[in-house]
Amino acid sequence: MTEQLPVPPIALVVGLCSHGLAMVRALDQCGAEVHAFETKKNIPGVSTKLARIHYVESIKSQELIADLLAFRATISKEIAVVLFCTNDDNVAIVGRGIEQLKSHFEISWAHCQQDVLSLLLKSNIERQCQNQRLRYPKSKTLQSPSDIRAISNELSYPFIVKPIRPQSGFKVVKVNSEYELEAVVNRFEMDLPFLAQEWIAGGDESLFFGALYLDHGRVITSFVGQKLASHPPAMGQTTVAVSCDNDAVIAATTRFFTGLGLSGPVSLELKRDREGQLWVIEPTVGRTDFWVGLCVVGGCNLLELEFQHGAKQRFSSQQQRPAIWFDSARDAQAFFRYFHLLAPWSRQRKVASYSYWHRRDWIPFIISANKTALRVWNKLARGVRRSAETVVDDERYRVRVFADIQSIPNAYHDLFPKAGEEALFLGHYWFSKMVEHIGETAGKISVYGIESASAKPVALLPLWMKSSQSETNKVHSRRRVVSGMTNYYSPLFDAVYDVSEIDRSRVFYLILKHVFAHKSGCDALEFTPVHGAVKSDLELAAQWVGLPSLSRETTQNYYLARITSYDDFRRNLPSKLLHTIRRKANKIKQSSTLEISVSDGRDDLTALLEEYHHVYQKSWKIDEPFPEFISELALHCANKGWLRIGVLRIDEVAVAAQIWFVVGNTACIYKLAYREDYRSFSPGTLLTDKMMQYVIDVDRVRKVDFLTGSDPYKEDWMDSSRFMYNVVIPNVKNLSGLAMFVRYRLAVIRDRYFS
């Protein structure tokens, strides 16, 4: 008698969004017969040829249970049906109806649905983190509008707000003030309660996810991914991700799910802070995550494992490989930005997966590409409608334009910062001297002021109108650009504003709107160098006015943030650097006299500046373009008590000189030079060490800032760094601005792959 072969199971995927489509393709890849539920007939996923599609009334309501049971009645009882959910709504509905479904469908997590349902609620994540001793951002629950004031008092702005329940009206919003929080609550009151959560600084690349497949708590396989881009940046849905090796992410993910006895695919999103510590953002349970295509192309087919689990088959072994994944529908330009990771000649080459493109199933890509092209065209034609986070009430303010710094009313002077680096580099004196010495040679000056409805000055932004090639971006040739009032002397740029009256993103929005409305010939606005927070606010403001923003890293800012004493600082220096300091000092002393002086310049500034300029002229650097600017800035800082000028002399000849500024608790290393003919003595290194000793032991600073410059040697002295950016907002609503946008993108590709 012939033995009857077992009947192969089938797979049922609930939903054919791009995530559901990726799941269908992953299941087809392992030879499964795939069926899919969908309600919409006009989305790209329903054109797939890899699944039999069944249209139902809803996949996000309780009616889904009845439709599942009706479908099951059409399939022979001998055939197992493995059920796959695509979103949290599906998981919640299936979890609540598990008693009705578990005898008809194979559901990997049916035995632990209570834990799955619990982890769907963001308010329960903190308790699990506490149980497993994992870091979780400080969080508060906002139940109703009456909680707004209490939340504002308990958390420091900015922080993020997200609905506790899955699949609500928005995913996450970053709020910068009580005013913005109130606007979000008013707009999405039906989605309450919310989770208000401390903001962990960091961009997209600080976000990681660990994916596991579990069998009653036992880890079958693991996979780590890293975000490269998301929308909105650092908060939203992943648009580009890569595989990576990170044992710490796997360890944290495994630890989070330990003790729950879960089965099926799970994942955990984590964020790495500036100290390198990982913080839990949120888990995904009961389903694969949106970026499952990355796992599949990377050799970790979680869907195949879940199908084998449901079919009572042995788990197959899988070989992982470097991979990258694109959500090309949400970020159509990502392919060009990251082409260097795909190019055949690249050492970093990765296998690629796309949200819609698939060589065996290409029709969904064609439909998606048409929709994307139409959406981009509409954005360019009429601008981007303001969304949940675009809480801007410009009727509360008015913009004024002044011809120069000197003509601004005295009431604006109170806006200029009084402490920290900003007091110097964003102060009234700084901009006045920029205008006096560089002035119209850089462009036509316009100072934009913002006043409240009561005529109180709340913000100030000095700008230059340039009509030639940018100093900071060689991409464009002739162009008309409004830029921040900066040049090679500027270590940072930002708006000057009253934080109690207005938010920086709103300042940029109001000025962008005014510039593009009143300067019809303006091709773009450009700001550099700006740090990450300013970059994010500029990008947000650009979104509000319906324009793209282009940004690139231009330099790094190295700084020393953990200071206790000079002796401790010395102990943390690289041994090679310490050896150089000792050896070079001894070398000089064997045949010459060595003198190192540090002065505040109050008694001997003229002589010290003469030595500084003489050293600078003999150094490897190009001639100082505006030496008077440096001398007058030094004099101003000496009168304020901010100047520290150091000179190293060998046989009474000045061979190295440095200008530092100590403002508040921060020492800023501004100018440094040494004579080229004394290079073998490392005089700059010896002088830096002495200056460090002075500002740490005498001035008692808490931070030393190397300002801008990506020179590798700075890493030896400092313990922290951050990128500084150039941000360009092209006016794509005119032909010149649109051409600039295209040239910028082409130049990025050229610089990455052909330079």
ZIUR-V754827 format. One record per residue. N is the residue number from 1. PSI is psi in whole degrees, 0 to 359 (999 if undefined). Layout:
n=N psi=PSI
n=N psi=PSI
This chain:
n=1 psi=131
n=2 psi=132
n=3 psi=132
n=4 psi=130
n=5 psi=146
n=6 psi=144
n=7 psi=126
n=8 psi=144
n=9 psi=169
n=10 psi=163
n=11 psi=140
n=12 psi=117
n=13 psi=128
n=14 psi=101
n=15 psi=138
n=16 psi=38
n=17 psi=182
n=18 psi=328
n=19 psi=313
n=20 psi=323
n=21 psi=318
n=22 psi=322
n=23 psi=318
n=24 psi=314
n=25 psi=322
n=26 psi=323
n=27 psi=320
n=28 psi=325
n=29 psi=329
n=30 psi=14
n=31 psi=12
n=32 psi=149
n=33 psi=123
n=34 psi=133
n=35 psi=157
n=36 psi=142
n=37 psi=141
n=38 psi=153
n=39 psi=330
n=40 psi=138
n=41 psi=2
n=42 psi=15
n=43 psi=154
n=44 psi=325
n=45 psi=332
n=46 psi=353
n=47 psi=3
n=48 psi=146
n=49 psi=5
n=50 psi=2
n=51 psi=150
n=52 psi=123
n=53 psi=137
n=54 psi=117
n=55 psi=131
n=56 psi=170
n=57 psi=317
n=58 psi=143
n=59 psi=8
n=60 psi=20
n=61 psi=174
n=62 psi=343
n=63 psi=341
n=64 psi=324
n=65 psi=313
n=66 psi=320
n=67 psi=323
n=68 psi=315
n=69 psi=324
n=70 psi=321
n=71 psi=317
n=72 psi=329
n=73 psi=341
n=74 psi=354
n=75 psi=137
n=76 psi=141
n=77 psi=339
n=78 psi=344
n=79 psi=120
n=80 psi=143
n=81 psi=116
n=82 psi=124
n=83 psi=135
n=84 psi=127
n=85 psi=151
n=86 psi=341
n=87 psi=172
n=88 psi=330
n=89 psi=314
n=90 psi=313
n=91 psi=316
n=92 psi=317
n=93 psi=314
n=94 psi=320
n=95 psi=318
n=96 psi=335
n=97 psi=24
n=98 psi=326
n=99 psi=327
n=100 psi=332
n=101 psi=331
n=102 psi=339
n=103 psi=352
n=104 psi=335
n=105 psi=153
n=106 psi=113
n=107 psi=116
n=108 psi=328
n=109 psi=22
n=110 psi=327
n=111 psi=347
n=112 psi=32
n=113 psi=332
n=114 psi=319
n=115 psi=322
n=116 psi=312
n=117 psi=324
n=118 psi=317
n=119 psi=349
n=120 psi=333
n=121 psi=121
n=122 psi=337
n=123 psi=346
n=124 psi=354
n=125 psi=321
n=126 psi=319
n=127 psi=319
n=128 psi=322
n=129 psi=319
n=130 psi=319
n=131 psi=325
n=132 psi=6
n=133 psi=50
n=134 psi=150
n=135 psi=134
n=136 psi=132
n=137 psi=145
n=138 psi=129
n=139 psi=150
n=140 psi=146
n=141 psi=129
n=142 psi=105
n=143 psi=326
n=144 psi=168
n=145 psi=335
n=146 psi=347
n=147 psi=355
n=148 psi=312
n=149 psi=317
n=150 psi=318
n=151 psi=318
n=152 psi=326
n=153 psi=332
n=154 psi=333
n=155 psi=146
n=156 psi=135
n=157 psi=148
n=158 psi=154
n=159 psi=171
n=160 psi=154
n=161 psi=131
n=162 psi=149
n=163 psi=144
n=164 psi=323
n=165 psi=147
n=166 psi=158
n=167 psi=46
n=168 psi=192
n=169 psi=343
n=170 psi=164
n=171 psi=302
n=172 psi=146
n=173 psi=136
n=174 psi=124
n=175 psi=141
n=176 psi=355
n=177 psi=167
n=178 psi=326
n=179 psi=315
n=180 psi=322
n=181 psi=316
n=182 psi=320
n=183 psi=320
n=184 psi=316
n=185 psi=317
n=186 psi=321
n=187 psi=323
n=188 psi=35
n=189 psi=331
n=190 psi=342
n=191 psi=0
n=192 psi=150
n=193 psi=160
n=194 psi=159
n=195 psi=118
n=196 psi=129
n=197 psi=137
n=198 psi=138
n=199 psi=124
n=200 psi=116
n=201 psi=145
n=202 psi=150
n=203 psi=194
n=204 psi=320
n=205 psi=354
n=206 psi=359
n=207 psi=131
n=208 psi=161
n=209 psi=136
n=210 psi=128
n=211 psi=137
n=212 psi=152
n=213 psi=126
n=214 psi=148
n=215 psi=98
n=216 psi=45
n=217 psi=345
n=218 psi=131
n=219 psi=119
n=220 psi=317
n=221 psi=164
n=222 psi=158
n=223 psi=142
n=224 psi=135
n=225 psi=158
n=226 psi=135
n=227 psi=141
n=228 psi=333
n=229 psi=151
n=230 psi=168
n=231 psi=122
n=232 psi=159
n=233 psi=134
n=234 psi=5
n=235 psi=333
n=236 psi=205
n=237 psi=139
n=238 psi=135
n=239 psi=335
n=240 psi=133
n=241 psi=153
n=242 psi=154
n=243 psi=154
n=244 psi=166
n=245 psi=119
n=246 psi=98
n=247 psi=328
n=248 psi=322
n=249 psi=315
n=250 psi=318
n=251 psi=316
n=252 psi=320
n=253 psi=313
n=254 psi=318
n=255 psi=320
n=256 psi=318
n=257 psi=359
n=258 psi=137
n=259 psi=353
n=260 psi=341
n=261 psi=31
n=262 psi=158
n=263 psi=158
n=264 psi=185
n=265 psi=137
n=266 psi=159
n=267 psi=164
n=268 psi=127
n=269 psi=134
n=270 psi=154
n=271 psi=133
n=272 psi=124
n=273 psi=183
n=274 psi=342
n=275 psi=358
n=276 psi=5
n=277 psi=145
n=278 psi=135
n=279 psi=136
n=280 psi=130
n=281 psi=297
n=282 psi=153
n=283 psi=164
n=284 psi=129
n=285 psi=155
n=286 psi=358
n=287 psi=167
n=288 psi=166
n=289 psi=173
n=290 psi=328
n=291 psi=28
n=292 psi=334
n=293 psi=329
n=294 psi=315
n=295 psi=317
n=296 psi=309
n=297 psi=336
n=298 psi=4
n=299 psi=13
n=300 psi=82
n=301 psi=89
n=302 psi=329
n=303 psi=322
n=304 psi=318
n=305 psi=319
n=306 psi=323
n=307 psi=316
n=308 psi=323
n=309 psi=311
n=310 psi=329
n=311 psi=5
n=312 psi=34
n=313 psi=164
n=314 psi=142
n=315 psi=133
n=316 psi=150
n=317 psi=149
n=318 psi=143
n=319 psi=119
n=320 psi=157
n=321 psi=160
n=322 psi=134
n=323 psi=159
n=324 psi=147
n=325 psi=137
n=326 psi=132
n=327 psi=82
n=328 psi=340
n=329 psi=322
n=330 psi=336
n=331 psi=83
n=332 psi=340
n=333 psi=353
n=334 psi=324
n=335 psi=319
n=336 psi=326
n=337 psi=327
n=338 psi=24
n=339 psi=333
n=340 psi=342
n=341 psi=357
n=342 psi=338
n=343 psi=137
n=344 psi=331
n=345 psi=358
n=346 psi=136
n=347 psi=338
n=348 psi=12
n=349 psi=136
n=350 psi=152
n=351 psi=135
n=352 psi=148
n=353 psi=147
n=354 psi=154
n=355 psi=328
n=356 psi=328
n=357 psi=136
n=358 psi=129
n=359 psi=334
n=360 psi=358
n=361 psi=69
n=362 psi=348
n=363 psi=319
n=364 psi=327
n=365 psi=317
n=366 psi=315
n=367 psi=317
n=368 psi=318
n=369 psi=320
n=370 psi=317
n=371 psi=319
n=372 psi=316
n=373 psi=319
n=374 psi=319
n=375 psi=317
n=376 psi=317
n=377 psi=317
n=378 psi=323
n=379 psi=315
n=380 psi=328
n=381 psi=320
n=382 psi=3
n=383 psi=168
n=384 psi=128
n=385 psi=143
n=386 psi=138
n=387 psi=197
n=388 psi=319
n=389 psi=359
n=390 psi=64
n=391 psi=89
n=392 psi=124
n=393 psi=85
n=394 psi=353
n=395 psi=344
n=396 psi=351
n=397 psi=161
n=398 psi=149
n=399 psi=133
n=400 psi=149
n=401 psi=128
n=402 psi=151
n=403 psi=334
n=404 psi=176
n=405 psi=321
n=406 psi=338
n=407 psi=359
n=408 psi=142
n=409 psi=152
n=410 psi=333
n=411 psi=335
n=412 psi=339
n=413 psi=333
n=414 psi=344
n=415 psi=333
n=416 psi=137
n=417 psi=150
n=418 psi=348
n=419 psi=163
n=420 psi=183
n=421 psi=325
n=422 psi=330
n=423 psi=329
n=424 psi=306
n=425 psi=351
n=426 psi=20
n=427 psi=168
n=428 psi=317
n=429 psi=316
n=430 psi=307
n=431 psi=325
n=432 psi=316
n=433 psi=327
n=434 psi=315
n=435 psi=316
n=436 psi=317
n=437 psi=325
n=438 psi=315
n=439 psi=227
n=440 psi=349
n=441 psi=336
n=442 psi=340
n=443 psi=171
n=444 psi=131
n=445 psi=134
n=446 psi=130
n=447 psi=119
n=448 psi=125
n=449 psi=148
n=450 psi=132
n=451 psi=148
n=452 psi=176
n=453 psi=334
n=454 psi=13
n=455 psi=20
n=456 psi=126
n=457 psi=130
n=458 psi=345
n=459 psi=158
n=460 psi=138
n=461 psi=106
n=462 psi=131
n=463 psi=158
n=464 psi=137
n=465 psi=109
n=466 psi=147
n=467 psi=29
n=468 psi=185
n=469 psi=138
n=470 psi=144
n=471 psi=327
n=472 psi=349
n=473 psi=107
n=474 psi=13
n=475 psi=319
n=476 psi=155
n=477 psi=259
n=478 psi=127
n=479 psi=159
n=480 psi=106
n=481 psi=133
n=482 psi=123
n=483 psi=161
n=484 psi=150
n=485 psi=80
n=486 psi=160
n=487 psi=200
n=488 psi=346
n=489 psi=349
n=490 psi=119
n=491 psi=347
n=492 psi=163
n=493 psi=146
n=494 psi=165
n=495 psi=152
n=496 psi=119
n=497 psi=160
n=498 psi=107
n=499 psi=340
n=500 psi=349
n=501 psi=332
n=502 psi=154
n=503 psi=152
n=504 psi=319
n=505 psi=325
n=506 psi=324
n=507 psi=309
n=508 psi=319
n=509 psi=311
n=510 psi=320
n=511 psi=321
n=512 psi=314
n=513 psi=318
n=514 psi=316
n=515 psi=312
n=516 psi=338
n=517 psi=328
n=518 psi=348
n=519 psi=82
n=520 psi=338
n=521 psi=5
n=522 psi=123
n=523 psi=333
n=524 psi=161
n=525 psi=142
n=526 psi=135
n=527 psi=130
n=528 psi=147
n=529 psi=139
n=530 psi=148
n=531 psi=177
n=532 psi=321
n=533 psi=320
n=534 psi=318
n=535 psi=314
n=536 psi=319
n=537 psi=325
n=538 psi=318
n=539 psi=321
n=540 psi=317
n=541 psi=320
n=542 psi=320
n=543 psi=319
n=544 psi=326
n=545 psi=3
n=546 psi=33
n=547 psi=153
n=548 psi=163
n=549 psi=140
n=550 psi=128
n=551 psi=152
n=552 psi=153
n=553 psi=128
n=554 psi=330
n=555 psi=180
n=556 psi=153
n=557 psi=108
n=558 psi=140
n=559 psi=158
n=560 psi=113
n=561 psi=341
n=562 psi=93
n=563 psi=125
n=564 psi=310
n=565 psi=165
n=566 psi=321
n=567 psi=317
n=568 psi=320
n=569 psi=315
n=570 psi=321
n=571 psi=335
n=572 psi=358
n=573 psi=151
n=574 psi=142
n=575 psi=327
n=576 psi=319
n=577 psi=317
n=578 psi=320
n=579 psi=319
n=580 psi=316
n=581 psi=312
n=582 psi=315
n=583 psi=317
n=584 psi=321
n=585 psi=316
n=586 psi=322
n=587 psi=317
n=588 psi=315
n=589 psi=338
n=590 psi=330
n=591 psi=355
n=592 psi=173
n=593 psi=139
n=594 psi=128
n=595 psi=130
n=596 psi=122
n=597 psi=145
n=598 psi=128
n=599 psi=154
n=600 psi=359
n=601 psi=6
n=602 psi=331
n=603 psi=333
n=604 psi=33
n=605 psi=318
n=606 psi=313
n=607 psi=320
n=608 psi=321
n=609 psi=325
n=610 psi=317
n=611 psi=317
n=612 psi=309
n=613 psi=324
n=614 psi=315
n=615 psi=317
n=616 psi=318
n=617 psi=329
n=618 psi=1
n=619 psi=181
n=620 psi=353
n=621 psi=158
n=622 psi=160
n=623 psi=143
n=624 psi=119
n=625 psi=321
n=626 psi=77
n=627 psi=330
n=628 psi=326
n=629 psi=315
n=630 psi=316
n=631 psi=316
n=632 psi=324
n=633 psi=318
n=634 psi=319
n=635 psi=316
n=636 psi=315
n=637 psi=327
n=638 psi=317
n=639 psi=331
n=640 psi=350
n=641 psi=15
n=642 psi=340
n=643 psi=139
n=644 psi=113
n=645 psi=125
n=646 psi=143
n=647 psi=134
n=648 psi=127
n=649 psi=138
n=650 psi=120
n=651 psi=43
n=652 psi=11
n=653 psi=124
n=654 psi=120
n=655 psi=348
n=656 psi=143
n=657 psi=144
n=658 psi=144
n=659 psi=119
n=660 psi=158
n=661 psi=131
n=662 psi=106
n=663 psi=115
n=664 psi=235
n=665 psi=13
n=666 psi=135
n=667 psi=123
n=668 psi=124
n=669 psi=106
n=670 psi=307
n=671 psi=137
n=672 psi=142
n=673 psi=154
n=674 psi=157
n=675 psi=133
n=676 psi=327
n=677 psi=356
n=678 psi=16
n=679 psi=322
n=680 psi=344
n=681 psi=358
n=682 psi=51
n=683 psi=328
n=684 psi=321
n=685 psi=316
n=686 psi=319
n=687 psi=320
n=688 psi=317
n=689 psi=317
n=690 psi=320
n=691 psi=320
n=692 psi=314
n=693 psi=319
n=694 psi=309
n=695 psi=332
n=696 psi=313
n=697 psi=327
n=698 psi=308
n=699 psi=344
n=700 psi=43
n=701 psi=156
n=702 psi=350
n=703 psi=140
n=704 psi=126
n=705 psi=121
n=706 psi=4
n=707 psi=223
n=708 psi=153
n=709 psi=127
n=710 psi=20
n=711 psi=128
n=712 psi=329
n=713 psi=336
n=714 psi=331
n=715 psi=333
n=716 psi=328
n=717 psi=330
n=718 psi=162
n=719 psi=357
n=720 psi=161
n=721 psi=160
n=722 psi=154
n=723 psi=148
n=724 psi=148
n=725 psi=157
n=726 psi=126
n=727 psi=125
n=728 psi=132
n=729 psi=94
n=730 psi=144
n=731 psi=83
n=732 psi=1
n=733 psi=354
n=734 psi=161
n=735 psi=322
n=736 psi=317
n=737 psi=321
n=738 psi=320
n=739 psi=322
n=740 psi=317
n=741 psi=314
n=742 psi=316
n=743 psi=322
n=744 psi=313
n=745 psi=317
n=746 psi=322
n=747 psi=323
n=748 psi=316
n=749 psi=316
n=750 psi=313
n=751 psi=325
n=752 psi=321
n=753 psi=343
n=754 psi=356
n=755 psi=999
